[in-house]
């Protein structure tokens, strides 16, 4: 099912006069689909992108599965001059960013010449948790084995967390307020929240979201060292959030880049709108053993308050779904406090991709927007033994037809980061 949507109507008397942030474009790079619609169709079919690591011999690693993007040929999408200076993660971000702008029908060169725009009215805010891992590790190997004269000059920036923002800005001439958010798996929602702030400060369009890729030997070692990875060898059962067998997550690569626009500006140029980023909030959980409650529930309540909505308005939750017993119980407790037992459908389509770090939550936001568009909730796969005490209405194995109008997306990052975004459908025309 699809619906034709338009930008929200102007604020009426008594409503907030703050600019409203709407999503007009979506670009995706995910283990189970390169491109927005390819990924979405695969997700609804329950096709997983999780499998054994094949780029190197991982047979001696305790965790040997990953959500890898296969068949990605950067040279087919990007000019050759960019290839020597970019890590894989930046190439993925550039491809997804271009898809998002094309999807939005937004040509930055044309927009900056419009009345009311200008050179500094278009910006970029992204999230990245690990930087350009593969690139920098190759250059460090050269340093150790061949000497400093063999190290690429591009190492000076290709490794950096902010490089995706910088390269997107340069490629598309987005000169307005820009930045990068580094808060592990919560960072993608924080980037979207920051982009929304820039719109309220006068920016007309902001490219936002997140992308991560750190699955080389050093990267996989780093993820294993966290102690949070599953050691299962079965791709179908390795990552089982909210399941009695949950024993960690599978790392993945990819994410989503979104075009976020001022609703009035989007309406003026006749843009198609997926939905509105109606609320956002972030909190920080106290250290374990402090006796103080975790911050996820508070982040959700603050985001709902920011949107002017209540928990009763939420039609679906895209869960953080950490995949460990303690973290899943913590999230389930927050959801029961918000909605009551079995109070709202809950889904975690990331079971098909693994956890994508800075890119995971923006991919969930993309999923929420497409769920609102198509009237369907994507499934959580592989959950055969849901924990009864969680009392969650998990959408399992097959999509659920529905008519969702509001979605809550949750994310947590290691170290105490919590973030929540409320996504609201645009009004049907």
Secondary structure, 3 states (H helix, E strand, C coil): CCCCECCCCCCCCCCCCCCCEEEEEEEEEECCEECHHHHHHHHHHCCCCEEECCCCCCCCCCCCEEECCCCCCHHHCCCHHHHCCCCHHHHHHHHHHHHHHHHHCCCHHHHHCCCCCCCCCEEEEEECCCCCHHHHHHHHHHHHHCCHHHCCCCHHHHCCCCHHHHHHHHHHCCCCCEEEECCHHHHHHHHHHHHHHHHHCCCCEEEEEEEECCCCHHHHHHHHHCCCECCCCCCCCCCCCCECCCCCECEECEEEEEEEEEHHHHHHCCCCCCEEEEEEEEEECCCCCCCCCCCHHHHHHHHHHHHCCCHHHCCEEECCCCCCHHHHHHHHHHHHHHHCCCCCEEECHHHHCCECHHHHHHHHHHHHHHHHHHCEECCECCCCCECHHHCCEECECCCEECCCCEEEEEEEECCCEEEEEEEEECCEC
